[in-house]
Amino acid sequence: MERYDVIIVGGGIAGASAGFALADAAKVLLIERESQFGFHSTGRSAAVFLQTHGPDVIRALAIASKPFFLHPPDGFTEFPMLKPRGMLFIGRHDQIAELDRTADECARFVSGVRRLDTRETSAMVSVLREDRLAGAVFDPEAMDIDVHSVHYGFLRGMRARGGKTVTDAELLGLQYGGGSWTVTTRAGTFAAPVIVNAAGAWCDEVAALAAVICRSWKSKSSILKQCEIFSTAVRPDHREENG
């Protein structure tokens, strides 16, 4: 049975980045249920790098990570991981106060944030309905993330640091004893004193195998709210033309 310092369950962006960081100081194994990495959420992600999203701690982490994404270690990736995009936070007439608050908050973290009126917003995105639109907040430093480059950069970097990856390794059992976890998978049995649960949507199932009670929650309210706002703000003729 192969032994490691750390075994990571899940080969998405969370598991890959954890493996990259830990492999610099530990013997790491990353196991993935599928035949390839990023098969689920990571592989379907259209990601945006924002320094103006979330609570202060998340914004601080985003700001701290920016130099890494712009200037990664040699050999990490062949392509830029971030590309300029810019982003608008749009609002209706009943959301003017929230737009003003958002502009003030974003300006704390990003220079060049602008509060736009209806005309300025419409000039940037012509499909928006001016009768429903009160304006927007423009974040000029929002950028597209090349998820594939980031994800495989972490995997490549982990292997370069001595880490090992195994695919087609669905987790079947977790048993603790003698200061170590025995990890049973379809690709073999491994052992380590530390397990990192990076299984994404399956994290509760992994926790259950380890007899750990998990309290997780998922919220789509913010996504639904943004979709609703955008739907009501787009001109009907544009929706019909573009399905």
SULGI-V623181 format. One line per field, one symbol per residue. phi: phi as a letter, one per 20 degrees, with the letter a starting at -180 (. if undefined). burial: # if it has 24 or more other ideal C-beta (glycine too) atoms within 12 Angstrom, else .. A space follows every 50 residues. Layout:
# SULGI-V623181
phi = ???
burial = ???
This chain:
# SULGI-V623181
phi = .fdcfbdddodfffffffffffffcbedcddcfeebemfdgffdedecec dddnfgffffffffeggffecfggnfbecgeccgcnbddebefedfffff ffffffffdcfnfcedeffffffecfffeffddeqadddfdfcfdeffff ffffffffffeofcccdlcgfdaccdammbeeddcfdpdcbafcddecem fdfffffffemdedddbccdffffffffffffeefgfffffdm
burial = ...####################..#########..##.###....#### ###.....#..##.##.##..#...##...##...#######..#...#. .##.##..##..######..##..#.####.########.########## ########..#.####..###..#......###.#.#.####.####### .##..#..##..................##..##.........
